[in-house]
Amino acid sequence: MRDGSGECVGAVPAPVSINRNDGSFSTNYLEAMILYGRMSLDSEQAPETEYASRWEWRAGAGFQVNPRGRRFGSIDARLAEVYGPTRILAEGMMARRDSSWCGRLETEVRLQYIHDAPVGVPAFTTRAESACLPRAWGGTGLFVRFYRGQDYYNLGFADRISRLQFGFTLQQDTFLSFRIRPQ
């Protein structure tokens, strides 16, 4: 670049272009969480020879980081400036067996803070989800989810979104699978 008098001056870096055609970019992330949970064992409404869990909860915190550098799967340095690669996480979950119509009723909340959020990208994201798995449906159920914050798809990661989603869920690690035999 040249200034008004024709002298060379430092080059201005080109702005980062976000791929909005197919949303593809390469990054892997590492996530570490510390969780604490409790479970209540209850022999009521369980077969005579077994105890079953009646309710459970867990809560925890952690972090997520997208590695930088030249390693496989690391985030490009220019892209990291607009993505916000360091995140602090908090989550909580509660579940109960035999809650009215549901064989299992579960609610989970996850909060995420993007420590180095770029301008225009929300620093906080929230996801809240509830699921009802009727006993007669064999681990299949219905869910409702609310999400607000940075778009979690690659294509729109620089956008703020709010979504209310409904759907079916299949839970293979079913609530009643934890069983112990009484002594």
C-alpha positions in Angstrom: 0.0 0.0 0.0 1.1 3.6 -0.6 0.2 6.6 1.3 -1.0 10.0 -0.2 2.6 11.0 -1.1 3.4 7.6 -2.8 5.5 6.2 0.0 5.1 2.5 0.8 3.4 1.8 4.1 2.6 -1.4 6.0 0.2 -3.8 4.4 -3.3 -4.0 5.8 -4.4 -7.6 6.4 -7.3 -8.7 4.3 -10.5 -9.3 6.3 -11.4 -12.9 7.1 -14.0 -14.3 4.7 -16.6 -16.6 6.3 -17.5 -19.5 4.0 -21.3 -19.1 3.7 -21.6 -21.4 0.6 -21.2 -24.7 2.4 -20.1 -23.7 5.9 -17.0 -25.9 5.8 -14.0 -25.1 7.9 -11.7 -27.4 9.8 -11.4 -27.3 13.6 -11.4 -29.9 16.3 -12.0 -29.0 20.0 -11.0 -30.4 23.3 -13.6 -30.4 26.1 -13.1 -31.2 29.8 -15.8 -31.2 32.4 -16.0 -31.9 36.1 -19.5 -33.2 37.0 -21.0 -34.2 40.3 -24.2 -36.1 40.5 -26.5 -37.9 42.9 -29.0 -40.8 42.4 -31.7 -42.0 44.6 -32.3 -45.7 44.7 -35.8 -46.9 45.5 -37.3 -50.3 45.7 -40.9 -49.1 45.3 -42.5 -50.0 42.0 -39.4 -52.0 41.1 -39.3 -55.8 40.8 -39.0 -57.5 44.2 -35.4 -58.6 43.6 -34.0 -55.3 42.4 -33.7 -51.7 43.3 -34.3 -49.0 40.7 -33.2 -45.4 40.6 -36.1 -43.0 41.3 -34.4 -39.6 40.5 -31.0 -38.3 39.6 -29.3 -35.0 39.1 -25.8 -33.8 38.1 -24.1 -30.4 37.8 -20.7 -29.4 36.6 -18.4 -27.0 34.9 -15.6 -27.2 32.4 -14.0 -25.6 29.3 -13.7 -26.1 25.6 -10.8 -25.0 23.5 -10.1 -25.2 19.8 -6.3 -25.8 19.4 -4.3 -23.3 17.4 -1.2 -23.8 15.5 -0.3 -26.1 12.6 -1.5 -29.4 14.1 -4.1 -31.5 12.3 -7.6 -30.1 13.1 -6.4 -26.9 14.6 -8.3 -23.7 13.9 -6.7 -21.3 11.5 -5.4 -18.2 13.3 -7.4 -15.8 11.2 -10.6 -17.8 11.7 -9.9 -18.0 15.5 -10.2 -14.2 15.6 -13.8 -14.3 14.4 -14.8 -17.7 16.0 -13.9 -17.3 19.6 -12.1 -20.6 20.3 -12.0 -20.6 24.1 -15.3 -21.4 26.0 -16.2 -21.9 29.6 -19.1 -24.3 30.3 -21.7 -25.0 33.0 -24.4 -27.6 32.9 -27.0 -29.2 35.1 -29.5 -32.1 34.6 -32.4 -33.4 36.6 -34.4 -36.6 35.8 -37.3 -38.4 37.5 -38.8 -41.8 37.0 -42.6 -42.2 36.8 -43.5 -38.6 36.6 -47.2 -38.6 35.5 -47.4 -39.7 31.8 -43.6 -40.0 31.4 -41.7 -43.1 32.5 -38.7 -40.7 32.6 -38.9 -36.9 32.6 -35.6 -35.2 32.1 -34.5 -31.5 31.9 -31.0 -30.3 31.0 -29.5 -26.8 30.9 -26.1 -25.9 29.4 -24.6 -22.4 29.5 -21.5 -21.4 27.5 -19.4 -18.3 27.8 -17.1 -17.5 24.9 -14.1 -16.0 26.7 -12.6 -14.4 23.6 -15.9 -13.7 21.7 -15.3 -11.5 18.7 -17.3 -8.3 18.1 -20.8 -9.1 17.0 -20.8 -12.7 18.3 -22.7 -13.2 21.5 -20.5 -14.1 24.5 -23.2 -16.3 26.1 -25.1 -19.2 24.6 -27.9 -21.1 26.4 -29.4 -24.5 25.7 -32.4 -25.8 27.7 -33.9 -29.2 26.8 -36.7 -31.3 28.3 -37.6 -34.8 27.3 -40.5 -37.1 28.2 -39.9 -40.9 27.6 -43.2 -42.8 28.2 -42.6 -46.2 29.7 -44.6 -47.9 27.0 -42.4 -46.4 24.2 -39.3 -48.5 25.0 -36.8 -45.6 25.4 -38.3 -43.4 22.7 -39.8 -40.1 23.6 -40.5 -36.5 22.8 -38.3 -33.5 23.4 -38.4 -29.7 23.3 -35.2 -27.6 23.1 -34.5 -23.9 23.3 -31.2 -22.6 22.0 -30.0 -19.0 22.0 -26.5 -17.6 21.1 -23.8 -18.2 18.6 -25.1 -20.4 15.7 -23.6 -23.8 16.4 -23.5 -24.8 12.8 -20.3 -23.9 10.9 -22.1 -21.9 8.2 -23.5 -19.2 10.6 -21.1 -19.2 13.5 -20.8 -15.5 13.3 -24.6 -15.1 13.7 -26.8 -14.9 16.8 -29.7 -17.3 16.7 -32.7 -18.3 18.8 -34.3 -21.6 18.1 -37.2 -23.6 19.5 -37.1 -27.2 18.4 -39.4 -30.2 18.9 -38.7 -33.8 18.0 -38.3 -37.4 18.9 -35.5 -38.8 21.0 -34.1 -42.3 21.5 -32.3 -43.0 24.8 -30.4 -46.2 24.7 -28.8 -45.7 28.2 -32.2 -45.8 29.7 -32.9 -44.4 33.1 -33.9 -47.7 34.6 -30.8 -49.6 33.4 -28.9 -48.9 36.6 -29.9 -51.7 38.9 -28.4 -53.5 41.9 -29.6 -56.6 43.6 -30.3 -56.2 47.3 -28.0 -58.0 49.8 
